[in-house]
């Protein structure tokens, strides 16, 4: 009961801020993104792209931190980002990390590099279950823009690249509590990301493949 009251109190401002159960984060500055204050480390920089501004990370010590978990309390969800994984990065990189305060409960987007290609790793860990989705056969060229997504419908956890499913499976994932987000690195500052991130969207329902962002989204 105490935990339930804590979660309700902690989630109230986030639920009010996400009209329609959806939040957009545009990476066009280093001060406020998605209405949240940014704490930048290293030297991430704002760059121009054909579709608008983005934040670029050097793969060494660049990162952004937010005192918010945008999917806290969600029983079903879709987490998406438009990003560009660059050549020259480490073999394993974490580029988007949402974590509950005071626990190891988390959601992670990761890349695995294989020569001039990469493949997606989506990871979910909750108090009731965990799931890793990593398909080594679904490889993509580096140095291009992609839209990636992880989707949970209350029963199955799936991940996508440019709207094409990479993998999926059943999982029991309990809602996560309030917490923090890191971008460009794992939240404990290891496995830095080399590349750029332009946009993220967080939806409190499971979107169908046809509803997901594309790399051309503005």
ABEGO torsion letter per residue (X at the ends): XAAAAAAAAAAAAAAAABBGGBBBBBBABAABBGGBBBBBBEABBBBBBAAEBBBBBAGAABBBBBBBBAABGBABBBBBBBBBBBBGBBABBBABBBBBBGBABBBBBBBBBBEABBBBBBBBBBAAEBBBBBBAABBBBBGBBBBBBBBBAGABBBBBBGGBBAEBBBBBBBBBBBBBBBBGBBAAGBGBBBEBBABBBBBABBBBAAABBBAABX
